[in-house]
Each structure stands twice: as C-alpha cells, then as structure tokens.
Amino acid sequence: MSLDKQWRDFLNESADDKNIFTYIQGLQEIISNLKPKTVAEQRRLQLAKQHLREVKRFARRMENDIGVLQEKLNILEESAGKE
C-alpha cells in the first residue's frame, strides 16, 4: 500500500470521530513509515518528529484550557440564570 493511498484514505475517513490527536497520530504513523535514504532526509524526519511532539504538547495544553474555559462559561451561565 502506497503512502499516498494511506494518506488519502486517512483524509477521506468520516470527520465525525476525529480530533486533533487523531490527525497527529496519523502523521506520526506516516512519518515513522518513511525510510530516509540520505542523512539530510534523516535529519528532516527527526525535525518533523520533534515538531509533532511539540504540536501534541500544545494540543494537550489547548484542550486543558478549553476545558477550564467551558467550566467558567457554565458557572457564568448558571449565575446569570439565577438573576
């Protein structure tokens, strides 16, 4: 199975069950299946892996922030509804 076909299949799946971590995992799998032929390609793959780790870290932080903001919004809506 070619990498192009895997990528197209991944993109064509239903978007209902996807979140940012699904996309990150797909990219990690694609990158891990690449076989660099030169040292330059190997360095690029290492950089891509490092960037994906950073993206994953920021995504977790954003999800935590969203959760906190949703809780605050609920509290504000509840207190506005009591008045």
Secondary structure, DSSP 4 states (H G I P E B T S, - for coil): --HHHHHHHHHHS-GGG--HHHHHHHHHHHHHH---SSHHHHHHHHHHHHHHHHHHHHHHHHHHHHHHHHHHHHHHHHHHHH-
